[in-house]
């Protein structure tokens, strides 16, 4: 957790006495093992509590579990606190601490950002739960992202939108301005904008360095945004009897259902197998050298670097594409010789998981490389000795 921060905590309970007591005990207290403090805001109405999000920047919610009859449209099995949690999740990301006399009713919700404290509890126990809910770096990243977007918004509204209305008055279509703002925000979260945001979030320099190198995360969109699969998407599952990671190679346009026929152009689709980097001979030999020398670099085995840079030595350069691992996707090497064809229905199989989309231009590069590899025209190798033999005579003869 970053030091010297003030976290706004919203406490929701239908008992005003409990709210007053806990505000008095917790407000301006220091979170254990940090120098951070909390500011406590209280609300005694579950429905009204969500309005506090519009009044204050809330970082964490402490919520009671209130027993009561279900209202029309509500699941009768859900308690008020759980309903509030679902409403919070629909609106924004906030860590939650349930403070309730019925902790067993929400124990199934407990996780990294949801903690449970039974009533009554010593203030130290509540503060420990707050610290545990804020221990993950996500609340810090979340606050940094909001701050980043607000800066972009403020700069645009005062520096661009205000000038537009000064010049053209209220005749300007507000949705045109909104579109420009959305585009500005979108561009602020690509490439250099992302790097600036990560730097402000406290990320290490390898995430935001401004050289020409890219971080592995820039390759992927996880989870995929587009509802329909795209060429270049990465899947995991079985095709026939082979379980592996797979790269979809069928053009995206063939995967879109026809507006009236509700059928796709493609009945069969093509995948290239993605083999594990750690099973490749270049990696195995490199790793053996690392274990011997204790040096974690590729200078002691120069064949690994060309493989990672898609110029594999002593092999067909166009045949392979390296994909860096992120999250639960391991380091992979796409092999265009290991192809599988499956019925298009495999894309909707629950056992065949769509793991990620590869972002342009990396997806475009993969498809282009695949097209070159299979569209190439093979020729016999040249007898190079015939060329070299012309220069094997008198070394003093001028080469022309």
C-alpha positions in Angstrom: 0.0 0.0 0.0 1.2 3.5 -0.8 2.1 5.5 2.3 0.4 8.6 3.6 -2.9 8.2 1.9 -6.4 9.0 3.2 -9.0 6.3 2.4 -12.6 7.3 2.4 -14.7 4.6 4.1 -18.5 4.5 3.8 -20.2 2.7 6.7 -23.8 1.5 6.1 -25.9 0.3 9.1 -29.6 0.8 10.0 -28.6 1.4 13.6 -27.6 5.1 14.1 -26.0 4.3 17.5 -23.7 1.8 15.9 -22.8 4.2 13.2 -22.0 7.0 15.6 -20.0 4.8 17.9 -17.9 3.3 15.1 -17.3 6.7 13.4 -16.0 8.0 16.7 -13.7 5.0 17.2 -12.4 4.6 13.6 -12.3 8.0 12.1 -8.8 9.3 11.5 -7.3 5.9 12.7 -4.2 4.5 11.0 -4.5 1.3 9.1 -2.3 -1.4 10.6 1.2 -1.8 9.2 0.9 1.5 7.2 0.9 5.2 7.6 -2.4 5.5 5.9 -5.5 6.7 7.6 -9.3 6.4 7.1 -12.0 9.0 6.9 -15.4 7.5 7.9 -18.7 8.6 6.2 -21.9 7.0 7.6 -25.3 6.2 6.1 -28.2 4.4 7.8 -30.2 3.5 4.7 -29.2 0.8 2.3 -30.9 2.4 -0.7 -29.7 5.9 0.0 -26.1 4.7 0.5 -25.4 4.4 -3.2 -26.1 8.1 -3.5 -23.0 8.7 -1.4 -20.9 7.5 -4.4 -21.9 10.7 -6.2 -21.1 12.9 -3.3 -17.8 11.5 -2.1 -15.0 9.5 -3.6 -15.5 6.2 -1.7 -12.6 3.8 -1.4 -14.1 1.0 0.8 -17.6 0.1 2.1 -18.4 -1.4 5.6 -21.9 -2.8 5.3 -24.3 -4.4 7.8 -26.3 -7.5 6.8 -29.9 -6.4 7.4 -32.7 -9.0 7.7 -35.9 -7.9 6.1 -38.6 -8.9 3.6 -37.7 -9.0 -0.1 -39.0 -6.2 -2.3 -40.6 -6.8 -5.7 -37.9 -8.0 -8.1 -35.5 -9.0 -5.4 -34.3 -12.6 -4.8 -35.9 -13.6 -1.4 -32.7 -15.5 -0.6 -30.6 -12.3 -0.7 -30.1 -10.2 2.4 -30.0 -6.4 2.1 -26.2 -6.4 2.6 -25.7 -8.8 -0.3 -28.0 -6.9 -2.5 -26.0 -3.8 -1.7 -22.8 -5.6 -2.6 -24.3 -6.6 -6.0 -25.4 -3.0 -6.6 -21.9 -1.8 -5.7 -20.3 -4.2 -8.2 -22.6 -3.0 -11.0 -21.4 0.6 -10.4 -17.8 0.5 -9.5 -14.9 -1.5 -8.0 -14.8 -1.1 -4.2 -13.4 -3.4 -1.5 -16.2 -4.4 1.0 -16.2 -5.3 4.7 -19.3 -7.0 6.0 -19.9 -6.1 9.6 -22.8 -8.2 10.7 -24.2 -10.4 13.4 -24.9 -13.0 10.7 -21.4 -13.6 9.3 -22.2 -17.2 8.2 -24.8 -15.8 5.7 -22.1 -14.0 3.7 -19.1 -16.2 4.3 -19.3 -17.6 0.7 -18.7 -14.0 -0.6 -15.3 -13.7 1.3 -12.3 -13.1 -0.9 -9.3 -10.7 -1.5 -11.5 -7.6 -1.6 -14.5 -8.8 0.5 -13.9 -9.4 4.3 -16.2 -10.5 7.0 -16.3 -9.2 10.6 -18.9 -10.5 13.1 -20.7 -8.1 15.5 -19.8 -6.9 18.0 -16.1 -6.5 17.3 -13.2 -4.5 18.8 -12.1 -1.5 16.6 -8.8 -3.2 16.1 -10.5 -6.2 14.4 -12.4 -3.9 12.1 -9.2 -1.9 11.2 -7.4 -5.2 10.5 -10.2 -6.2 8.1 -10.0 -2.8 6.4 -6.2 -3.2 6.0 -6.7 -6.7 4.6 -9.3 -5.5 2.0 -6.9 -2.7 1.0 -3.8 -4.9 1.0 -4.1 -5.8 -2.7 -2.6 -3.2 -5.1 -5.9 -3.0 -6.9 -7.4 -0.2 -4.8 -4.3 1.9 -5.4 -4.4 1.2 -9.1 -8.1 1.9 -9.2 -7.6 5.3 -7.5 -4.7 6.2 -9.9 -6.9 5.3 -12.9 -9.8 7.5 -11.8 -7.3 10.4 -11.1 -5.8 9.8 -14.6 -9.2 9.9 -16.3 -10.3 13.0 -14.3 -7.1 14.9 -15.4 -7.8 14.0 -19.1 -11.4 15.0 -18.7 -10.6 18.3 -17.0 -8.0 19.2 -19.6 -10.4 18.6 -22.4 -13.4 20.3 -20.9 -11.5 23.5 -20.0 -9.0 23.5 -22.8 -11.2 22.3 -25.8 -14.9 22.0 -25.0 -15.0 25.4 -23.2 -13.4 27.1 -26.2 -15.8 25.4 -28.6 -18.8 26.7 -26.7 -17.2 30.2 -26.4 -16.9 30.2 -30.2 -20.1 28.6 -31.4 -22.4 28.9 -28.4 -25.1 26.3 -27.5 -25.7 25.5 -31.2 -23.0 22.9 -30.8 -24.3 19.3 -30.7 -23.3 18.1 -27.2 -22.9 14.6 -28.4 -20.3 15.7 -30.9 -18.3 17.1 -28.0 -19.0 13.9 -26.0 -17.6 11.9 -28.9 -14.4 14.0 -28.9 -14.0 13.6 -25.2 -14.5 9.8 -25.4 -11.9 9.7 -28.2 -9.5 11.7 -26.1 -9.9 9.4 -23.1 -9.5 6.4 -25.4 -6.2 7.7 -26.8 -5.0 8.5 -23.3 -5.3 4.8 -22.5 -3.2 3.6 -25.4 0.6 3.3 -25.7 2.1 6.4 -24.1 -1.0 7.2 -22.2 -1.0 3.8 -20.6 2.7 4.2 -19.7 2.0 7.6 -18.0 -0.9 6.0 -16.0 1.3 3.1 -14.9 4.1 5.4 -13.8 1.6 7.4 -11.7 0.3 4.1 -10.3 3.8 3.2 -8.9 4.6 0.5 -11.4 8.1 -0.6 -12.0 10.0 1.1 -14.8 9.9 -1.9 -17.2 6.1 -1.2 -17.5 6.4 2.4 -18.6 9.9 2.8 -20.0 9.6 5.0 -23.1 12.0 3.0 -25.4 10.9 1.0 -28.4 10.5 -2.2 -26.4 7.0 -3.3 -25.5 5.7 -5.1 -22.3 4.2 -8.6 -22.9 0.8 -7.2 -21.7 0.6 -5.0 -24.8 0.1 -8.1 -26.9 -3.3 -9.1 -25.4 -6.9 -8.1 -24.7 -7.9 -10.2 -21.6 -10.7 -11.1 -21.5 -11.6 -10.5 -25.1 -13.9 -7.5 -25.7 -15.5 -8.6 -28.9 -18.4 -11.0 -28.5 -17.5 -12.9 -31.7 -14.1 -14.6 -31.9 -11.5 -12.9 -34.0 -8.6 -14.2 -36.1 -5.6 -14.4 -33.9 -7.6 -15.2 -30.7 -6.0 -17.7 -28.3 -8.0 -20.7 -27.1 -7.3 -23.7 -24.8 -8.9 -27.1 -25.1 -9.1 -30.2 -27.1 -9.4 -30.5 -30.9 -9.9 -34.2 -31.7 -7.9 -35.7 -28.9 -5.2 -33.1 -28.7 -5.4 -30.7 -25.7 -3.3 -27.5 -26.2 -3.4 -23.8 -26.7 -4.5 -22.8 -30.2 -4.4 -19.7 -32.3 -7.4 -19.2 -34.5 -6.4 -18.5 -38.2 -9.7 -18.3 -40.0 -10.5 -14.7 -41.1 -12.7 -12.8 -38.7 -15.2 -11.9 -41.4 -16.0 -15.7 -42.0 -17.0 -16.0 -38.3 -19.7 -13.4 -38.3 -23.3 -14.8 -38.7 -25.3 -13.5 -41.6 -27.9 -11.0 -40.6 -30.8 -13.0 -42.1 -29.6 -16.5 -42.5 -28.0 -16.5 -39.0 -25.2 -18.7 -40.4 -21.5 -18.0 -40.8 -19.5 -18.3 -44.0 -17.2 -20.8 -42.3 -18.4 -24.3 -41.5 -14.8 -25.5 -40.6 -12.2 -23.3 -39.0 -8.4 -23.5 -38.8 -6.2 -23.4 -35.8 -2.4 -23.5 -35.3 -1.1 -25.3 -32.3 0.7 -23.2 -29.7 3.6 -25.3 -28.2 5.1 -24.4 -24.9 8.4 -22.4 -25.0 9.8 -24.5 -22.1 9.6 -27.6 -24.3 11.7 -26.1 -27.1 15.3 -27.2 -27.5 16.6 -23.7 -27.5 14.9 -23.0 -24.1 16.0 -26.4 -22.6 19.6 -25.8 -23.6 19.6 -22.2 -22.4 18.0 -23.2 -19.0 20.6 -25.9 -18.5 23.3 -23.3 -19.0 21.6 -21.0 -16.5 21.6 -23.7 -13.9 25.3 -24.3 -14.5 26.4 -20.6 -14.6 23.8 -19.0 -12.4 23.4 -16.2 -15.0 19.9 -15.4 -16.0 20.5 -14.0 -19.5 20.6 -15.3 -23.0 24.2 -14.4 -23.8 25.4 -17.8 -22.8 23.0 -19.5 -25.3 22.5 -17.2 -28.3 19.9 -19.4 -30.0 17.1 -18.4 -27.5 17.1 -14.7 -28.4 16.4 -15.3 -32.2 13.5 -17.7 -31.2 11.9 -15.0 -29.0 12.4 -12.4 -31.8 10.7 -14.7 -34.4 13.9 -15.4 -36.4 14.5 -19.0 -35.3 17.9 -20.3 -36.4 18.4 -23.4 -38.6 14.7 -23.4 -39.3 12.0 -21.8 -41.5 11.8 -18.3 -40.1 8.2 -17.8 -41.2 7.0 -21.0 -39.6 7.0 -19.9 -35.9 5.7 -17.0 -33.9 6.6 -16.4 -30.2 3.9 -15.2 -27.8 5.0 -14.0 -24.4 3.2 -15.4 -21.4 0.9 -13.2 -19.2 -1.3 -14.2 -16.3 -2.3 -17.9 -16.8 -1.2 -18.0 -20.4 2.3 -19.5 -20.6 5.1 -18.5 -23.0 4.0 -20.1 -26.3 5.4 -20.7 -29.8 2.8 -20.8 -32.6 3.7 -23.5 -35.1 2.1 -23.1 -38.6 3.0 -26.7 -39.5 0.8 -28.1 -36.7 -2.6 -27.2 -37.9 -6.0 -28.6 -36.9 -9.4 -28.1 -38.5 -12.6 -28.2 -36.4 -16.3 -27.6 -36.9 -17.2 -24.0 -36.1 -19.4 -25.2 -33.2 -16.2 -25.8 -31.3 -16.1 -22.0 -30.6 -19.2 -22.3 -28.4 -18.1 -25.4 -26.6 -17.8 -24.8 -22.8 -14.7 -27.1 -22.8 -13.0 -24.9 -25.4 -12.0 -21.7 -23.6 -11.3 -18.4 -25.4 -8.4 -17.1 -23.3 -7.4 -13.8 -25.1 -7.5 -11.7 -28.2 -4.2 -10.6 -29.6 -4.2 -6.9 -30.1 -3.2 -5.3 -33.5 -0.6 -4.9 -34.9 0.5 -8.3 -33.3 -2.5 -10.2 -34.6 -2.1 -8.7 -38.1 1.6 -9.8 -38.0 0.6 -13.3 -37.1 -1.9 -13.6 -39.9 0.4 -12.0 -42.4 3.2 -14.4 -41.4 0.8 -17.4 -41.8 -0.2 -16.2 -45.3 3.4 -15.8 -46.3 4.4 -19.2 -44.9 1.7 -21.1 -46.8 1.7 -18.9 -49.8 5.4 -19.2 -50.4 6.8 -20.7 -53.7 9.4 -23.3 -52.9 12.6 -23.4 -55.0 15.6 -25.8 -54.9 18.6 -24.5 -52.9 21.3 -22.8 -54.9 24.6 -24.6 -55.3 26.6 -21.9 -53.6 30.0 -23.5 -54.3 29.5 -22.6 -57.9 29.4 -18.9 -56.9 32.3 -19.1 -54.5 34.5 -21.0 -56.9 34.7 -17.9 -59.1 36.8 -16.3 -56.4 39.0 -19.2 -55.5 41.8 -18.4 -58.0 44.6 -15.9 -57.5 43.7 -13.8 -54.5 45.6 -10.9 -56.0 43.1 -10.8 -58.9 40.9 -7.7 -58.7 37.3 -8.7 -58.0 34.9 -7.2 -60.4 
